[in-house]
Amino acid sequence: MAPICGLLTQSKQPVPLKNISVDVLVQGFIADVASELQYKNEEKNPVEAVFVFPLEDEAAVYAFEGVIGGTRIEAQIREKKQAEQEYEDALSEGREAFLLGREEHTSDIFTISLGNLPPDGEATLKMRYVQALAPEPDGAIRFVLPAVLNPRYVPRGSEGDSVTKSVPRVPKGQLPYTLHLNATVESTYGINRVESKCTLDQLHYIREDRTSAQVSLVEGHQFDRDVELLIYYEDVHKPSAFLEAGKAGVAPGLLMGDPALLLTLYPNVTTTKTGQNATGEFIFLLDRSGSMDCNTGHSPDSPPRIQSAKETLILLLKSLPLGCYFNIYGFGSHHDSFYPQSVEYTQQTMTESLERVKELQADLGGTEILEPLKAIYGQSCREGHPRQLFLFTDGEVHNTDEVIAEVKRHSGSHRCFSFGIGEGASTALIKGVARAAGGSAEFITGKERMQAKAMQSLKKALQPAVTKISLNWDLPPGLEAVLVGSGPQVIFQGQRCLIYAQIRGQHQSSHSTEGTAVLHYAFQDQTFMEKATFSLHALEKDRLLIHRLAAQTLLQELEGAGELEEEKKRLALETSLNSGVVCSQTAYVGVNTELGKPIQGPLIHRNIPISMGYRGFHSGPPGALACPQMMLMSSMPAAGVCYKAQAKRKIRSTQLHMLPSPKMALHRGVLSSDAGQPQQDGGAVEKESPLLNMVSLQNADGSWPLDSGLAHILGQSETKLKKTPSQVSPNVWATVLAILWLHSKALEQRDEWELLEAKALSWLKATSGPQLVECIKAGNALLGTSVSPQVFGL
């Protein structure tokens, strides 16, 4: 059976889904979500249906129930085999029943089977889950309600099939159901605003101090794209602590019986500006499967994924420090690399690599990440150059657990920074590989620029690793703190650090009402310490959200290492059953046990279609993916690849060139033959990217050449530009002008060029001499800018 996204049946016929209602409660950095799906069986026979849905990797599903014909059926968590047997027994007895379980190979897809929905019967399925929310680079707290369940590629030789293989579709706007979403946001930090790519009603503040607010999707929203809420608090980088009382009736000593603590810290790792002395081996692993030709978002004017990735690669290559080593791998059904092994970063290797980046296409078929990873790990690391792996993918793989396990096996020799491109990227894969190898994960959708997030990750990669991380506790007599999981393993400047702990024992002192957690770590031969004080007054909460999050953290750690040892397997099962949080070994099962006439008759199977905005398999090479927005209508003959995608590839492969002359300019990564005439592509106007044009000119050592390309970007004649100030070399003059331009024309994109600027300033400091101040004054006068000399460290 190949389940489909939505409430479906085995023979893929529709069961009318009337409405989806979602209530979200965001408290600080925790989202508690309740989803209700309402159905009605308008057939003359009972129905068995299957509902497959994506969730964020870190979401902890902790409750499930159904209401069928007015009867409430509360599901119980069981060992998976037992739950499946109870469900099958109930169906054979003519009883209504439902089953909820997680997919075997990935932690971000769940399946619900609903059996024996009677004729004219109505059903409401209600699920609850909780997840911790992380700040984005701009400080926003990001909540996503996933709708897109992309096909997951099954590598050659793998057993089984992907649950996402077959997805029926209807044209956009014709889904037979709508989504109602209401979000309540509460924060002591104060709520500044809430943004979304979807249309929202106006934000309504419940309290005058703006610590509580409500927002909703507009009526009639169709659930054909991910719903993303970006919540901006007044001050997000503040330590916090919450102590939650244990569950009544559960014995002390168990995770659910003792109070659970959630600490949020922001360690202040002081780093110097990256200059020319940084070392490292930087390996860029780029997904070039067919699905990378899709747009990054739902909107047709969002850039193709492969194009965004290529522009990002250009910025990354330009930002690397001299003396490091690098290589670029591409993967699909097979993989290749620019060089047999990593090469030193020089002007020559940088230029050669940029020329090859221009020609990259999404033309390598399916998505097989495991083999290129093995090839990379098979190369010996370079002494004195810590390995940093950057993975760019739309995350459509079936063997997620196997990939994460491979990364974890080599976690001692590298850090992994991952980027999920486009809606539906597997959060289990993207977050899992970063978590396994001590890096960070980012997601890019819609018109969002990948470059800024990639630069943030490169800054982290250029930071020396934080070591000797330890956690100590100062608690009153009679109490002890037991860490849930292994605790913080990675610390980056400004990045949130979550700590879960179980508080055991009896509080023996009435005078001491507080505890303290002390985090120690070493960085660049210095020792640092962070303290967080928390109240020992535990809050009584019905749904035990902090306990569930702590259990999920432990389960991810226990199940994230590939094949489970028997002891870890036993502990994971025990944790799941006690906490109610679903894992790979457990499932929820609910059976209507009320006495009544058994439901009779053959089960009729119906399904619910999803929007054409999703992607599916095309009829090309086995496992290769394509995008419906690029495909012809299904009534036309299918081709091995989509015609429009082929046409776009041809256009891009002939147009993508770096700035060799003032008549050549990058247009969103695509160069036209005349910088003044935007390139046409099927009637669409490509927008010029002046920043990318400027970046393309920079040398590997950080300097800019004084040439016609620079003159064109600055809007000056080459003759005028070459009148350099007295005793100033052409490259110094050009580099000063480029930095002035960045600060005056591209300040909003500063995150994307900070590392480029650091290289340039380092080069200027070594070569400019005492004339730099006069050079800056002359540059400001020429360009009509007023950039302060302090920018140059003067």
Buried (B, 14 or more C-beta within 10 A) or exposed (E): EBBBBBBBBBEBBBBBBEEBBBBBBBBBBBBBBBBBBBBBBEBEBBBBBBBBBBBBBBBBBBBBBBBBBEEEBEBBBBBBEEBBEBBBEBBEEBBBBBBBBBBEBBBBBBBBBBBBBBBEBBBBBBBBBBBBBBBBBEBBBBBBBBBBBBBBBBBEEBEEEBBBBBBBBBEBEEBEBBBBBBBBBBBBBBBBEBEBBBEBEEBEEEEEEBBBBBBBBEEEBBBBBBBBBBBBBBEBBEBBBBBBBBBEEBEEEBBBBBBBBBBBBBBEBEBEEBBBEBBBBBBBBBBBBBBBBBBBBBEEEBBBBBBBBBBBBBBBBBBBBBBBBBBBBBBBBEBEBBBEEBBEBEEEBBBBBBEBBBEBBBBBBBBBBBBBBEBBBEBEBBEEBBBBBBBBBBBBBBBBBBBBBBBBBBBEEBBBBBBBBBBBBBBBBBBBBBBBBBBBBBBBBBBBBBBBBBBBBBBBBBBBEBEEBEBEBEBBEEBEBBBBBEBBEBBBBBBBBBBBBBBBBEBEEEEBEEBEBEBEBBBBEEEBEBEBEBEBEBEEBEBBBBBBBBBBBBBBBBBBBEEBEEEBBEBBBEBBBBBBBBBBBBBBBBBBEEEEEEBEEEBBBBBBBBBBBBBBBBEBBEBBBBBBBBBEEEEEEEBEBBEBBBEBBEBBEEBBBBBEEBBBBBBBBBBBEEBEEBBEBEEEEBEBBBBBBBBBBBBBBBBBBBBBBBBBBBEBEBEEBBEBBEEBBBBBBBBBBBBBBBBBBBEEBEBBBBBBBBBBBBBBEEBBEEBBEEBBEBBBEBBEBEBEEEBBEE
